Amino acid sequence: MSAIRNQSVDPFFSALTEILGDAGVVRDPSIASNHAGDWSEATRSTPCIVVFPRTPQQVAATLEICARFRHQVVVQGGLTGLAGGATPRDGEIALSLSRLNAIEDIDNVGGTATVQAGVVLEELQRRVEEKDWYFPLDLGARGSCQVGGNAAVNAGGNRVIRFGTMRDMVLGLEVALPDGRLLSMMNRVTKNTTGVDLKHLFIGSEGTLGVITRLVVKLSPKPTYACTALCALPSFDAATRLIREGRARLPSLSAFEVMWEDFMVAAQEIHALRPPFAASAPVYVLIETLGTDEANERALLENFLADVLESGLVADAVVAQSMDDAQRLWAYRETVAELLSHLKPHAAFDVGVPMAAMDRFVSSTRDALAQQFPNQRHLFFGHIGDGNLHVLSGPHETSDDLHRVEDLVYRAVGKAGGSISAEHGIGVIKRDFLHQSRSADEIALMREVKNLLDPAGVLNAGRIL
Amino acid sequence: MSAIRNQSVDPFFSALTEILGDAGVVRDPSIASNHAGDWSEATRSTPCIVVFPRTPQQVAATLEICARFRHQVVVQGGLTGLAGGATPRDGEIALSLSRLNAIEDIDNVGGTATVQAGVVLEELQRRVEEKDWYFPLDLGARGSCQVGGNAAVNAGGNRVIRFGTMRDMVLGLEVALPDGRLLSMMNRVTKNTTGVDLKHLFIGSEGTLGVITRLVVKLSPKPTYACTALCALPSFDAATRLIREGRARLPSLSAFEVMWEDFMVAAQEIHALRPPFAASAPVYVLIETLGTDEANERALLENFLADVLESGLVADAVVAQSMDDAQRLWAYRETVAELLSHLKPHAAFDVGVPMAAMDRFVSSTRDALAQQFPNQRHLFFGHIGDGNLHVLSGPHETSDDLHRVEDLVYRAVGKAGGSISAEHGIGVIKRDFLHQSRSADEIALMREVKNLLDPAGVLNAGRIL
């Protein structure tokens, strides 16, 4: 990896400038630093150069130059990732997609949008909603994260139970490869069985195999009405049965968020929220349906809740009667951002656990954490409708303790046959634990594929593997 | 490729027998022939040997032997494919999954099933329904096709609009590779973002990269009530607006089948069916919703139809009042099997076309076919809710004519940015047209991936590429 010492004579820098123009190659470390976002878990550093391609062809040409000069490059989208994957390592140049940000087409008949990778998620949501369509991916970072990055990490969010993850919304991709090819896979049809569906190599592989430059995404008809309820449950077992009944009886079920009692208590404390029910419960579930027929959605949900209250699956329930009501119910769940900063330095987890193993996983992990770290808080919550559990443990005093917590949780995930990252990705911070979720043969094949597509090893090196 | 001449001394045969036992290696060509199913489009031949592994390890060992001896092998599931992919070519041995057919586990809490590749689709459907779950993949060949094959071709069927294709139902896979590795990717959680999701290399690649041996599939809660309606529409444009409104207002919409007038006329003729409406229409749509609340499903659909009748989107509509009624409405659509045999020798297509291009594609293709082949019938229908169009043209007298029809249709698909195979796969019969749906770079990368996983080129050689 060559360091850039002298702009005027460095052939690598000259090659980049020739492709991208002076304005497309920025050397000022302060720009790079401002550009580097804010996340707490991994080492931060500034890249020596940030490049800003304006066309997919420029992205491909940049990668070809990096491979030719064997100069490592890190891909940057909205810089909202939580796994450290976009943070430059020493000597890496950064390739920012932020100027590749056009919404090229919204197909009003087929319900698809063709967008460049740097489009901000919220911008896409807004633009398609103007045309009465809906892009269902939604997450806290919507105002900064980019759709290319969403695809690179296969983003999830709150509504996976209804609409799937980003992978399920991508019909087509265009990807720049390290050898300079611009691979077009801009499929626009739902069903396409014509050989290996290569786009899936790039979705979820965190930019290690190629740089996503354009996407065709699937849109849904715009829902106009959300119905929200909060339920208190006697046990987690009741929650597993509730989700099954809910999926059967509520076709427009769009969220099923579980909060264990410890989380609920902490959430109420931090925002001085009133307890939702007279009596406390071991498990709470937030249910949302999204539809277009208010009366029908409400009737379906209320009938459903009446039945599960009668059967004892649910101990108590409240249905929002207004938007304000709904916000009050979501408020418990949405204290997460504050809890994260309140419990710093923390270990925060985003794991997937099979539903049948969830109850035991939570109680044994909670007990083990409480025993080893009796003075810390250990909170459990998540998008349990799709097996995605978040654990928040802190504040921890030393990085050694943080590592012990990570080791404890990831081992337990491995033992339960779960995933060490449900939706945030591996990046650099979970590399050491990859073997807990992927078999040795899988890791070997991932290396073979990496070597096939990036033989010089210049692209997002040291991420995932 | 070595021919097997003498059983007692042939080292290839001995190696197979050592792994599989005498009962697992069958040389009788008549068995092979009975085993070879029945489909009309491609050349049929019998394999010299059929092997019947009983464990995933035996599948992997068989592939390793084939690679070592450079002996080509074709994978066989239920032999219901329509693209000729499982038909042995001269000298190939056939590897049948039919004895690898255990349902290993149905996870009643998480709603997943762990199955071996040779399980027949209908058997899986039946077994999970006994436990009040539902495996939503469904197609005409359900009684013979195997779930491993369903994954290998990414099968679709009637309910893709609600439940997606097979790819969307597969959580985990185990795959035997030509180098003898048994690659375990038996993930059981919905959200898993831990590097490249390698299972997608094997789903839809028609057994050219590895042999699927086991699967974890996602189940849905069992619907208990279907609501069916047939609509007459004034135009295809009305159908595109109807599907959009239907997706917004009918969350349990599970089928949206379009039949053009020419198909409807032929369907009525062949079975002496009564016309569904007093007046004929250019386009008919069959709608189905699947749910658990009969009164609610019916009310939603009836309200929806009342509104679209009033707005003129639909000219006439009939809602089934009983199971018999529903069968009568599906009967028009289900004449396909008879039409296929009636119009032999025919060219039958399974293409994907972007919705915005569909109307023009259908009318220009119909005109071109009518002009070149005025004495044949050309029928258009399909799962249009997901852009999947079927075209049936025949009877044609010469294979030259059949090829001209194929050339005409696939060129038009390429021009429309569509897919030459929505759900049947490429196999051997669509190889020559692959370039109409995949870019040159995609085909090159597919070859590179094939070469990475099967460097000796022994597995399903000559399929897809």
Interface residues (C-beta under 8 A of the other chain):
Chain A: D107 N108 V109 G110 G111 T112 V153 N154 G156 V160 G164 T165 R167 D168 R181 L182 L183 S184 M185 M186 N187 R188 V189 T190 K191 N192 T193 T194 G195 V196 D197 L198 H200 L201 I203 G204 S205 E206 T208 L209 S220 P221 K222 P223 T240 R244 E245 R247 A248 R249 P251 S252 G291 T292 D293 N296 A299 L300 G352 V353 P354 M355 A356 H383 D386 G387 N388 G417 G418 S419 I420 S421 A422 E423 H424 G425 I426 K430 L434 S437 R438 S439 D441 E442 I443 L445 M446 E448 V449 L452 I464 L465
Chain B: D107 N108 V109 G110 G111 T112 V153 N154 G156 V160 G164 T165 R167 D168 R181 L182 L183 S184 M185 M186 N187 R188 V189 T190 K191 N192 T193 T194 G195 V196 D197 L198 H200 L201 I203 G204 S205 E206 T208 L209 S220 P221 K222 P223 T240 R244 E245 R247 A248 R249 P251 S252 G291 T292 D293 N296 A299 L300 G352 V353 P354 M355 A356 H383 D386 G387 N388 G417 G418 S419 I420 S421 A422 E423 H424 G425 I426 K430 L434 S437 R438 S439 D441 E442 I443 L445 M446 E448 V449 L452 I464 L465
